Amino acid sequence: MAQATCRIQEIDPRLADSWCIGQPDEDGAWELSGLPNEWAFNSLHVSIPGMRSEPRYTFCPAHPKSGCYEFEFTMHEQVARQVRGRVLTEDGTPVAGARLRVRANYETDRSVETAADGSFVVSTVTPDGENLHFTLSQGEFVLNGPGDVDWQSPLHRRSHIVELPGPQELTLRAVPAASLRGRCTLSDGTPCSGVLVHLKVPWRNEHGEHESYLGQAVTDEEGWFVFQNQNARLGGPVRVQAVWCRTGGHADPVQLQEGAVVELPPLVLPMPASVTGVLRDVAGRPIPGEPIRWEREGEDEGEPDDMPYGMWVRAIADAFTTREGRFLLTEVPAGRGRLASCGRRGTAAFRSDAFEVREGEVLARDLVAKNLVAKNPAAT
């Protein structure tokens, strides 16, 4: 197995690239040492051209102390086969010229086009017991599949999942695709561009209540977004959520309609605020080059003492102080929060007292960092 390629992915960024990929010796063993794996969680893959591994991958667990882990992979020759089927509407009409996307675990995604009678042929090396996922690309129709037997999420209704070996010929049912269109604006009516918009569908089973993501979009310069190629037969309405400045807006639940575009009323988002000021040390000297960020009050609760400051607290808005110690934070959401910095080297943390920021205002707030000192006062 010396021709195998061993690869570790999602490696800690401190690990050199040359340590991530290697080849086993003549006995099929590959030894890797020196992993700085504290707070890291890595995925180990083994690949040989023309073969598949079992398991497909395994996880190298994170561990704060030194240790040794041993994993074993069994390699099997890949066996090619052909999967045949047809894409038909509910009344049996063939769907010709449709772009059918095929996804599987052991090979890259690919697309095939249906013939005039709706037929298609797919060559695959996916073994028995594994699934093939079929979906239709953007177009007039979307698949109306039976879903995943093990996890009945409405998300899987847009695909047809087949466990191999499967029937001799597949029949994939297509229904007219649904679309949804909307627009995001600020509270003053200004179009809001660059907003991340999620399309979700709530559902429940014997395990409780769930929510599946059907897609995401980003608003254009005029604030518009659109979701296409959706299945309207999800058993209930869908929900649109817009994420903006760590806040967001929700549209009322809406029912998708087959073969139609549903127009949403505008999603009105709050006007962002700005916070500006000067950062000084206790001697009154400006501190340049210091990262400043805005945090919601209480977001640091539960952060472990042995982790570098700020690893669990995500900045809502951030900036660096200028040569004069001045900072400007834009797109700050209204509410109560505080200014903070973790220092240029992840140390010497400080936080200001909490204060209120109102929608759309520009607030001036100077800071004195008692535990930071200007590095070169003469240069400031």
N, C-alpha and C positions, 0 to 999 in steps of 0.2 A: 504493500500500500504506500510505497514511498512516493508515488506520483500524485498522492492526494494533496489538496490545498486546505490548510486549516486557517480559519479566519475568526477573529474575535471582533464583534461589532459593538457599538455604543460604549466604546472604551473611555475611561477617564482621560480628559484632554492632556493630562501630564504624561501619558504613556506615548513613547515614540512610535511612529507608524511602523517602523521595521519590526517591532515586537508584536504587531497585531496579526501578521500573516506569516505562515511558516509551512514546512513540510515535514512529515514524520520520517523516522529512520527506516532501515530495511525491515525491522520487526513491526512496523506500523505504529510506533510510539512517537508522540510529539510532546516534548516537555517545555513548559513556559514558566519562567520564574520572574520574580521581581515586580509583580503586578501591584501598583499602589491602589488597592481595591477598597479603601475606606470610603464609604458613601457612594461606591460605584456598583452597578449591576449590569453584568456583561452577558452577551449572547454568543455562544460558541457554535460555529458551523463547520462542517467538513464536506468537501466536494471533490468528486473525481469525474471528469468528462465521461458521459455515457453510463453513469451509475447514480444511484440514489442512496442516501444514508438513512439509517433507522437508529435512533430518532432523527427527525429532520433537523433539529437543533436542540441545544440544552442550555440552561442558564448557569452561569458561574456566579454564585451568590456573593453579595457584598459581605465583608467581614472586617471589623475594625482591628483585628489582630492577625498575626501571621498564621498561616495554615496551609494544608495541602489538600487538593481536591483531585479526584480521578474520575474520568468519564470514558465510556466505551461506546463506539459507533460501529454498527454492522453495515457493510456496503452490499448492495444488490444491483445486478444489471438491470438497466431500464428496458422495458419491453413496450414497443410501440403498438398502438391499436388505432382503429378508426371508429369514431362515434358518428352515427348518422341520425338525422331527424328532419322535421319540418316545422316551420313557423306558420300557424294558421290563426285566423280570427275565430271568434266564437261560433260564427255560422259556417266555418270550414273554408273560408276564402283564403287562398295562399297569400302570404305577405312576401312579395318579391322585392329584391334589391335592398333588403334591410341589412344593416351592419350589425352583426351579432358578435358581442365580445365574450370571450371565454377566459375564465380565470381558474387556476388550480394551484395547489401548494408546491408541486414539484417542477413547475416550469413557468416561464414568463407568460404574461397575458398576451393574447393575440386576438385578431378579429377575422371573421369570415363573412362573406356576403351570400345571402340566400338567392337561389336560382328563381326562375320564373314560376316554378311550382311550389316555392317556399322551402325547398329542400336545402340542406347544408351537410357538409362532411368536415369533421374535425379530427386531425391526427393528434394523439396524446400519448404520453408515457406515464400518466398518472396511474398508480397501482390500484387494485381492487381494495375496496373499503374506504377510499378517499373520494372527495366530492369534486365535481365540476360545477362551476357557477356560470350560468348563461344570463346575459343582460343585453338589451337593445340599446345602441347608442342613440344620440339625439335624432329624433325623427318624429314621424306621425304616430307611431305606436310605441307601447311599452309592454313588457311581458307581465302577465298576471299569473305568477307561479304559486305553487302550494306552500311556499315558505320553507323554513328550516324545521325539521321534525323535532329536533332537540330544543330549539329555542324559538318560539313562535312570535318573533318580532315582526311588526308590519313592514319594517325596512326590507325584509327578504321577499316581500310580495312582488317587488319589481324585478326579481330574478327567479330563474328556475334552477333549483339545486338538485343534482342527480348524483347519487352514490353509485360508483362503479362496482360491478360491470354494467348494471342498468339494463333496460330493455333493448331489443335489437334495433328499434327505431324510436326516437323520442318525438313527442308531440308537444310543442311549446305554444301556449295560447297567448295571443296578443290582443290588447284592448287599446282604444284611442288614448293618447297621452294627454295628461292635464298639465296646465301651466298656471303660475301665480306671479303677479306683478305688483310692485308697490314702490313707494317713495319715502325717503327719510328727509325731514326738515328740522331745523332748529325752532325753538319756541317763537322766534321773530319771523318765521316763514322762510328763512334762508335755506337753500338746498344744502344738505349735509353729505359730502362725498367721503369716500374711504371708510365707510361704516361697515363693519362685519355683521352680516345678517344670517341667522340660522333658521332653518325650517325643521320643525320637530313634530312628532306625533306621539301623544300620550297613549298608553295602553296598560293593561293589567293581565296577570295570569295568577296561577295558584301561589306564586312566590311573592306577589305584591304588585305595587304600581311601578311603572317604568316609563321612560321617555326615549325614543329613538331619534337620532339625527338623520334626516332625509337629504340634507344638502346644506351648503353655505354659499353665500355670494357676497360681493363687495359693491357698494353703491358707486355709480359713476359720478362725473362732475355735476350732473343735475340732480343727484340724489336717488336715481332710479336703481332698482334691483329686480331680477327676474329669476324664477325657478322653473325649469323645463323638465320634460321627460319624467313626469310624476305619475304614479298609479293612484287613481281616485278611489279605488276599492280597498281602503285601509280600515274600514270598520268604524270610522269616526272622523271628526274634524282635525285639522292640523293647526299648528301655532307658529307664529313668526316672532322671533326675538332679535332685536338690534342691540349690538354692543358698542358703546361709545363712551370714551373717557372713564372706563371702569364702571360705568353705569349703563343703563340701557332703556329700551322701551319695548312694549309688547303690543301686538295687535290682538284684537278679539279672535277667538278660534273661528276658523272658516272651513267650509267643506269644499274640497276640490271637485271639479266637474270634468268628466271625460270629454276630450276633444275641444275644450274651451279654456280661455284665459280668464282667471278670476282676478279682478282688480281690487286691491286693498285700499282703504282710506289711508291718508298720510300718517306715518309714524312720527310723532312730534317728540324730539329729544331735547333735554335741557341745555341751556346755554352754558358753555364752559366758563370758568373763571380763570384769573391769572394771579399769581403771587410773585412779588418782586421784593428785593431788599439787598442788604450788604451783610456779608459774614465777616466778623472781626474776632480777634482773640481778646483776652482780658486786658491787654495793654492798649486796645483800640486800634490795632493794626489790621488792615484787611488781609484775609486769607485767600490766596488765589488757587485755582485748580482743584477746588474741593467739590466732590459730587454732592448735590443737594437733591432731595426727593420729597414728595408729598405722600404721607401715609394716612389712611383712615385711623381714627382713634381706636385703640384696642386690637389692631391687626397683629401685633407682636405677641399676644398672649399665647402661652404654650410653646414658645420657641426654646429649644434646649440650650442650656448654658454652655455646653461643650461644642456648639457649632459656631462657625464664623457669623458675626452679626449680619442679620438681614437675609439669610438663606431662605427663610420661610416667609418673609414679608416682601411682597412684590410692590415695586414702586408704581404708583398711579401716574405720576408725572415726575420727570427728573431733568436735571441740567447740571452744568459745572459753573463754578464761580469764575469770573473774569480776573484779569490782572488786578483790578481795583476791588476784588472781592464781591462784585455784584452778581446777582443771579436773577433769572426770570423763568418761572415755571408757567407754562401755558396748558390749556386743556385740563384744568383742575376741576373735578366735579364738585358741585355744591355740597356742603355738609361740614361736619366737624372733623378736624384732623390736625396734623402737625408736620413740621419740617424736620427732616432727619438726614444724617449722613453716616456712612460706614467707613469713611476715611479712604484715602487713596490706596491703601494697602489692605483694606478689609479690617482695619483695627481703629482704635480711638473713636468709637462710636459716640454720637450724641443725638439727642432729640429735644426739640423745643416743647414748650407747653402747648397743649391743645387749644385751638381757636376755631371760630366759625368762618366759613367762606360762603358767600351768597352767590346765587346764579348770575353769571355775566359780569361780576364786579372785578376790578383790578385792585388788589389789596397789597399795600406796602408793609413789609414786616422785616425789620433788621434783626440780626441774630448775633449773640455773643457766645462763642464756643469756649467754655471754661477749660476744657481738656485738650484744646488744639492751640498750637502756637505757629505764627507765620514763620516759614522756613528761612526766608531771607528778607527781613524787614527793609533793608536798604534798597532792594529791587522793586518794592511795591510803592 
